Amino acid sequence: MNKVVVRLYASLRKYHPASDTNKALIIEVGDKTNLRDLLNELKIPREEVHIFMVNGKWEGEDYPLGDGDRIGLFPPIGGG
């Protein structure tokens, strides 16, 4: 098992209201868990996540998670 730190940003916070900007989720995941699996575990629809950041780098949903990884999940950002 690996422990990862997850921060949800903007509209994704509605899936875990306790995860505000000052509080991250600490989650235990299996050794073969990737970012897609993490979304399923958190019950966040894939189409609502546009950017996956792991340890400060942009990663794809197939990225395998390791112990201590810091994950940021971001929705699509609109603007004009």
C-alpha positions in Angstrom: 0.0 0.0 0.0 1.1 3.5 -0.8 0.0 6.8 0.9 -0.6 9.7 -1.5 -1.6 13.3 -0.9 -4.4 14.6 -3.0 -5.6 18.2 -3.5 -8.8 18.9 -5.4 -9.1 22.3 -7.0 -12.0 24.6 -8.0 -15.2 22.7 -8.9 -13.7 19.3 -8.0 -13.9 20.1 -4.3 -17.6 19.3 -4.4 -16.7 15.6 -4.5 -14.9 16.0 -1.1 -16.0 19.2 0.6 -13.6 18.7 3.5 -10.7 19.2 1.0 -10.4 23.0 1.0 -7.3 24.9 -0.1 -5.6 24.3 3.3 -6.4 20.6 3.7 -5.3 17.8 1.5 -6.7 14.2 1.4 -4.3 11.5 2.5 -5.3 8.3 0.8 -3.9 4.8 0.8 -3.8 3.2 -2.6 -2.7 -0.2 -3.9 0.8 -0.7 -5.3 -0.5 -0.9 -8.9 -2.9 2.1 -8.7 -2.8 4.7 -11.4 -4.4 8.2 -11.7 -7.5 6.7 -13.4 -8.0 4.2 -10.6 -7.6 7.1 -8.1 -10.5 9.0 -9.8 -12.7 5.9 -9.5 -11.8 5.5 -5.9 -12.7 9.1 -5.2 -15.9 8.8 -7.3 -14.9 11.7 -9.6 -16.0 11.4 -13.2 -13.1 11.3 -15.6 -14.6 14.0 -17.8 -14.4 16.5 -15.0 -10.6 16.3 -14.6 -8.6 18.1 -17.2 -5.1 18.3 -15.6 -3.3 15.7 -13.4 -0.3 17.0 -11.6 2.0 14.6 -9.7 4.9 16.0 -7.7 4.7 19.3 -9.7 4.7 17.6 -13.2 1.8 17.2 -15.6 1.1 13.4 -16.0 -1.4 11.2 -17.9 -4.1 9.2 -16.3 -2.1 6.0 -16.7 0.7 7.3 -14.4 1.4 4.7 -11.7 1.2 6.2 -8.2 4.0 5.8 -5.7 4.3 6.2 -1.9 4.4 9.9 -1.0 3.2 11.3 -4.3 1.6 14.7 -4.2 -1.4 14.9 -6.6 -3.3 17.9 -7.8 -6.5 17.4 -9.8 -7.8 20.4 -11.8 -11.1 20.8 -13.8 -11.2 22.4 -17.3 -10.7 26.1 -16.8 -12.9 28.6 -18.7 -12.3 32.2 -19.3 -12.6 34.9 -21.8 
